[in-house]
Amino acid sequence: MIRFRSTLSTVLLAVLVSVAVTHGVLAYRSPVQATPTPTNDPFDVLSLSAEQKHKIHEISMAHHPSLVARQAAVDAKRQRLADILAAPGVLDEEAVSRTLQEVAKLESELDEEVARNLVELRPLLTVDQQRLLFQQIELRHPRDSRPNGGRP
């Protein structure tokens, strides 16, 4: 159960980060610098009521199978891309292009599922809890943490 919960938190965090960056949700950012939580669960700092925890858990469990499956599909396709790029001989540029498109499609589907999850979760949180949640996400995954946003 501990491993499952850890995986759920990780998948949920990854999805929330993707939506936050993709859709500009980080506009909730406050000039006050938050501190990261000692666990991997960004919900730990929100002072959730028992009712909020229960409802968030229900929503998270409803989305969990789809999120895990979509993340696994993205990971598998990225591995396929790495295999194509690392294959000896002449590089199959058409396969690289096709696989990149498939990765982008799967990532988009994952982002959509995360957004659906977030749409269901947001009404359960106060404005301050929403702000704190997105601060925690940004602390774990700052914008443009790599030079040029990771692009050459």
C-alpha positions as CSV (number, residue, x, y, z in Angstrom):
1,M,0.0,0.0,0.0
2,I,2.9,2.4,0.8
3,R,4.4,1.8,-2.7
4,F,1.1,2.3,-4.4
5,R,0.5,5.6,-2.5
6,S,4.0,6.8,-3.4
7,T,3.4,6.0,-7.0
8,L,0.1,7.7,-7.0
9,S,1.6,10.8,-5.5
10,T,4.4,10.8,-8.1
11,V,2.1,10.3,-11.0
12,L,-0.3,12.9,-9.7
13,L,2.5,15.4,-9.2
14,A,3.9,14.8,-12.6
15,V,0.5,15.3,-14.2
16,L,-0.2,18.4,-12.2
17,V,3.1,19.9,-13.1
18,S,2.5,19.2,-16.8
19,V,-0.9,21.0,-16.7
20,A,0.5,23.8,-14.6
21,V,3.2,24.6,-17.1
22,T,1.2,23.8,-20.2
23,H,-1.8,26.0,-19.3
24,G,-0.1,28.8,-17.4
25,V,-1.6,27.9,-14.0
26,L,1.5,29.1,-12.3
27,A,-0.1,32.5,-12.4
28,Y,-1.1,31.8,-8.9
29,R,2.5,32.2,-7.9
30,S,3.0,34.5,-4.9
31,P,6.1,36.5,-4.2
32,V,6.3,34.7,-0.8
33,Q,8.8,31.8,-1.2
34,A,7.3,28.5,0.1
35,T,9.4,25.7,1.4
36,P,9.1,22.2,-0.1
37,T,7.3,19.6,1.9
38,P,9.4,16.8,3.5
39,T,7.4,14.2,1.6
40,N,6.7,13.9,-2.1
41,D,3.1,14.8,-1.6
42,P,2.4,18.4,-2.5
43,F,-1.0,18.2,-0.6
44,D,0.9,17.8,2.7
45,V,1.2,21.6,3.1
46,L,-2.5,22.4,2.4
47,S,-4.0,21.8,5.9
48,L,-6.8,19.8,4.3
49,S,-9.9,18.9,6.3
50,A,-10.8,15.3,6.7
51,E,-13.6,15.8,4.2
52,Q,-11.2,17.4,1.6
53,K,-8.8,14.5,2.1
54,H,-11.5,11.9,1.5
55,K,-12.9,13.6,-1.6
56,I,-9.4,14.2,-3.1
57,H,-8.6,10.6,-2.5
58,E,-11.8,9.4,-4.2
59,I,-11.0,11.6,-7.2
60,S,-7.4,10.6,-7.4
61,M,-8.3,6.9,-7.2
62,A,-10.8,7.4,-10.0
63,H,-8.1,8.9,-12.3
64,H,-5.2,6.7,-11.1
65,P,-5.6,3.8,-13.5
66,S,-5.8,6.1,-16.5
67,L,-2.9,8.2,-15.4
68,V,-0.6,5.3,-14.7
69,A,-1.5,3.7,-18.1
70,R,-1.0,6.9,-20.0
71,Q,2.4,7.6,-18.2
72,A,3.5,4.0,-19.0
73,A,2.6,4.5,-22.7
74,V,4.6,7.8,-22.8
75,D,7.5,6.1,-21.1
76,A,7.4,3.1,-23.5
77,K,7.2,5.4,-26.6
78,R,10.1,7.5,-25.3
79,Q,12.1,4.2,-24.8
80,R,11.2,3.2,-28.4
81,L,12.5,6.6,-29.6
82,A,15.8,6.1,-27.6
83,D,16.1,2.6,-29.2
84,I,15.7,4.0,-32.7
85,L,18.2,6.8,-32.1
86,A,20.8,4.3,-30.6
87,A,20.4,1.7,-33.2
88,P,23.6,1.0,-35.2
89,G,23.6,1.7,-38.9
90,V,21.8,4.3,-40.9
91,L,19.4,6.4,-38.8
92,D,15.7,5.9,-39.8
93,E,14.7,9.6,-39.8
94,E,11.1,8.8,-40.7
95,A,10.8,6.4,-37.7
96,V,12.3,9.1,-35.5
97,S,9.8,11.7,-36.8
98,R,6.8,9.3,-36.5
99,T,7.8,8.3,-33.0
100,L,8.2,11.9,-31.9
101,Q,4.7,12.6,-33.1
102,E,3.4,9.6,-31.2
103,V,5.2,10.8,-28.0
104,A,3.7,14.2,-28.4
105,K,0.2,12.7,-28.9
106,L,0.5,10.5,-25.8
107,E,1.9,13.4,-23.7
108,S,-1.1,15.5,-24.8
109,E,-3.5,12.8,-23.8
110,L,-1.8,12.5,-20.5
111,D,-2.0,16.3,-20.0
112,E,-5.7,16.2,-20.8
113,E,-6.3,13.5,-18.2
114,V,-4.4,15.5,-15.6
115,A,-6.4,18.6,-16.5
116,R,-9.6,16.6,-16.0
117,N,-8.3,15.5,-12.6
118,L,-7.4,19.1,-11.7
119,V,-10.8,20.4,-12.8
120,E,-12.4,18.0,-10.4
121,L,-9.9,18.8,-7.5
122,R,-9.9,22.6,-7.7
123,P,-13.4,23.2,-6.3
124,L,-12.4,21.2,-3.2
125,L,-9.6,23.6,-2.4
126,T,-9.8,27.2,-1.2
127,V,-8.0,29.9,-3.2
128,D,-5.1,29.9,-0.6
129,Q,-4.8,26.1,-0.9
130,Q,-4.7,26.3,-4.7
131,R,-2.0,28.9,-4.5
132,L,0.1,26.8,-2.0
133,L,-0.4,23.7,-4.2
134,F,1.0,25.4,-7.3
135,Q,3.9,26.9,-5.2
136,Q,4.9,23.4,-4.2
137,I,4.7,22.2,-7.7
138,E,6.9,25.1,-8.9
139,L,9.4,24.5,-6.2
140,R,9.8,20.9,-7.4
141,H,9.8,21.8,-11.1
142,P,10.9,25.4,-11.6
143,R,10.2,27.0,-15.0
144,D,13.1,26.9,-17.4
145,S,15.4,25.1,-14.9
146,R,17.6,24.2,-17.8
147,P,19.4,26.7,-20.0
148,N,17.2,27.8,-22.9
149,G,14.3,25.7,-21.4
150,G,16.3,22.6,-22.3
151,R,16.4,23.4,-26.0
152,P,19.7,23.6,-28.0
